[in-house]
Amino acid sequence: EKPASAQAVSEWGGTCNKEILESWVNSASWSEETSTMAELCVCSVLVTGANKGIGLGFVQHFLRMPKPPQWIFATCRDPKGQRAQELQNLASRHPNLVIIGLEVDNPASIKAAAAKVGEHLGGSGLNLLINNAGMVKSKMLEAETLEDMIETYTTNTAGPLLMGQAFLPLLKKAAQGSPGSGLSCSKAAIINMSSIGGSIASSFGWELMQITSYRCSKAALNMLSRCQSLAYKEHGILCVALHPGWVQTDMGSCAGHMPPLTVDDSVQGMLKVLSSLSEKDTGTFLDWEGNVIPW
């Protein structure tokens, strides 16, 4: 299906020139140069919501790296269920991939997952925490309920907060064991998957999808990312909020329009961005191309 407007595609999907946008809108096709695999070097990484979409894309790309992480922890609600079948297939071929059950809206589940990760790492720390798990309720503003707001906030905002708290000791250990005083994703970092939908400065995409509870939860996640960057900088941990673009996933397609970005293109772009992040970037809100997004 075609997006409602070229403007909406540009704002959700990234920076593209007018001719490309109009061509895609008119022909329902999208072409974009594929960026090269980012040279991101990490010993250990954890990705939440890793059984599908962007989370699964991260796992696949980490596994394909010339020097893949020694440990890739992929979390999802039901590691043995049908929805995690692709993860299970990957784990059977890659001993460095460990699937862990985790519900980001359950504090006890988060603590248990942190303990399991710590056991696998032994005396080492966790270099990279990617808080990718999220949810959206495709509703008009007048249909939003208290339950919608609480459920969405719990998953999209409180979840990353609790994840950061639970995995802080392992992140600190990784930072302490890394040479140099600067910040980087190879040292220790928390990456919160946000959305341009959480940008208060923009009202893009409102005609396509109002999703108020989602927008509010991502705006709050952006503030959380800033707070984490301030609190964890002294421990050597970099923290950023990252907009992956408007991606062809179940969540991205909830408005009934085909998003312009493939999972591969989005993840490749984000890995390239992650490889370039330094101390000057902590506490920022960026997109998958490295562009700064207004709060």
N, C-alpha and C positions, 0 to 999 in steps of 0.2 A: 504494500500500500504506500501511497505517497504522503509525505508530511504536509501539514496544512499550509505551511508557508516557508519560503526560503529563509526568512528571518529566524523562524523557530529552529530550523535545522542548523543554522549558523551558531545560534546561541547555545543550543544543547549539544551540538556535535562538534563545535570547534571553529577555528578560523579558516575559512575557505573563500576564494574569490567569488564574485557575483556570478560569473559565467558558469563556473562549476556547479554552484548551487542551483541556478536556473535549469541547467542541463539535467541535474539529478531529479529535481521536482517534476520536470516535464516528461522524463523517460523512465522514472523509477529505477534508475541505475546510479551507482556510486563508484567512483574510482579515486584512489588516493595512493600516492607512493608509499610503499611499505618501508618503514624505517629499519635500520639495521639493529640487530640484537645488541642491547646495551651491555657494556662491559661492567656488570655489577658483580662484585665478588663478596659473598657472605658465607660464613661457615654454617649458620643455622637460620632458618626462617619459619615462622608460623603464619598460616593463612586461615582466617575463619570463613565460614560459608564456602568451603572449597569443593563441594560436590557438584557444582554447576556454574555456568556463567563466568563472570570475571574471576572468581575465586579459583575455579578449575583451570581457567586460562593461565593464571599465575603459576599454579603447580606445574602445568605442562611446559611452560617456558623455562621455569627453574630447572626442570629435569633435562631440558635440551641444551642448557648452557655448556660451553666448552669445559668449564670448571664448575659443575653443579655444587650446590651446598652439600655439606656432609650430612646435614639433617634437614629434611623438609617435613614439617608437621602440618598436616591438612586436617582441619576440624570440620565437623558437620553434626547435625542432630542425631542421625542414625547411621553410623559407620557400616553396619552390616545390611542395611536396607537396599531396596532396588534403586533408590535415587543416588546411592553412592557406588553403583556398579562400575562406572568408569574409573572412579578413584581406586576401587578394589583391583581392577585390572592393571592399573598403573603400578600399584603397590606390589603386585605379584611379580613384576619385572624389575622393580627398582627398590633394592633393600634400604636405600636412604630415605624413602618415603614412608612416613608413619601416619596412619589415620587414627584420629582421636575423637571420641564422642564429646561434643560440647554444645551446650545450649547457652547462648550469650545473654539470655534473659533469666538465667538461673545462677545465683552466686555460688551455690554449692558445686554445681557442675563446672564452673570456671576454676574454682580452687582445686578441684580434683584433676582437671586437665593440666593446670600449672604443675601439680605434683608429678604427673606422669611425664611431662616434658622434662622436668628437672631430673628425673630418674634416667631418662635416655641420654641427657647431656652430661651426666656425671658431674665433673667439677667445672665444666665449661658453662658459658652463659648463652643467652639467646640474642643474636644480632638484630634480627628484624621481625617486628610484629606488625602484620597487616590486618587491621580490623576491617574486614570486607563484608561480613554478614550484615544483612539489612532487610527491611521490608517496606512495602508501600501499600496503602489502601486507596484504590482509585475511586475517589468520591468527590462530589461537589461540596463546596464549603457548607451549604445548609444541611448536608447529610452527615457531616462529621459529628462524632459523639465523644463523650468523655472516655469511653472504653477505647475508641480508636486512638485518641491522643495518648493515653497511658500506654497502650500496647506498642505503638510506634516509637514513642520516646524510650520505652524500656529497652527495645531492641536496638534502635539506631543511635541512642545517646548514652543511656545508662550502661549498655553493654560494653562499649569501648572504654568507658570510665572504669568499670570493674576489671576489664581485661588489663588495662594499664596498671592498675593497683596490684593485681594478682601476679603479673609477670615482671613487675618492677625489679625484684631481687635478681632475676635472671638477666634482665637487660643491664642492670648495674654491673653485674659480674662480667658481662661481655665487654662493656665499656672500660672497665678496670683492666681487662686483659688485652686491650688493644693499644698499640703504640700511638703516640702523638696526642696532642691536646685538642685538636679540632673535632667537629661533629661530622658524622657521615653515616650513611645507611650500612656501610661495611663494618662500622664500629658498633653502634647501637641506635635503633630508631623505632618510632611508632608512626605508622602510616594509617591515617583514618580515611576510609573511602567516603568522601562527602559527595556533594552534588552542587552544580551551579543553581539548582533549585533552592538551595539554602542561602543564596546571596540576596540580602535585603536590598542591596543597591539596584538590583535588576528585577523586572517583573516578567521576564521572558517566559514563553511557553504557557502563560496563564490560559490562553484560549485553547490550547491543546489539552492541558490537564491541570486542574486546580490543586489536587493532592495536598491540601493544606497541612494535614498532620505530618506528612513526609517533609514538606518544606520547612516547617517549624523545627522538626527533629534534626534536620541537617544544619539549620542555622545554629541550633544549640550545640551540635557536634563541632561546628567551626569554632565556637567559643571554647569548648572543651579542649580542642587541639591547641588553641592559644594558651590556655591555662596549663596544659601539660608541658608545653614548650618552656614556660616560665619556671615551673616547678622542677622539671627534670633536667634542665640545662646544666645545673651544677653537678649532676651525676654523669654527664657526658652523653646524654640521650637526645637525639634530634627528633622533633615532632612536627609533622605537617598534615594539613587536610588536603586531599587530592580529589579532583573531579575527573572521573574516567572518560568523560564524553557521553554522548547519547549512544548507548551500545546495544547491539542486537542480542538482548537477553530477555528472559521472561519478564523481568521487572521493567526493562527499557521499553518493551512493547505493550505495556499495560494500557497505553492511551489509544491503541488500535492503529498505530502508524508504524511503519518500518523505520527503525533508527538507522542513521547513515554509517555508523562505525561497527566493524566486526570486532569480536572479542580479541582476536589476534592483533589487530591494529592498535586497539586501545592498550592492551597489556604491553606490547612492544614499546609503545610511546611512553608508558608509565615507567617501565624499567629503565629506559634511557634517562628519564627525568630523575629517577631515584639514584642512578649512578653519578649524577652531577651535583646532588644536593650537598651543601656544606653549612657551616655555622650561620652564615648570613641568611639562610633559607628557613631556619627553624621558626616555627610559629606562623608560617605563611599559608596561603590558600592558593593552590596552583591547579592547572588542568594538566591533562595527559601530554600536552606539548610543552609544558614548562611555563606557560603564560600565567601571570598573576591575575586572579579573579577578585573583583571588589567584594568586600564583606557585605 
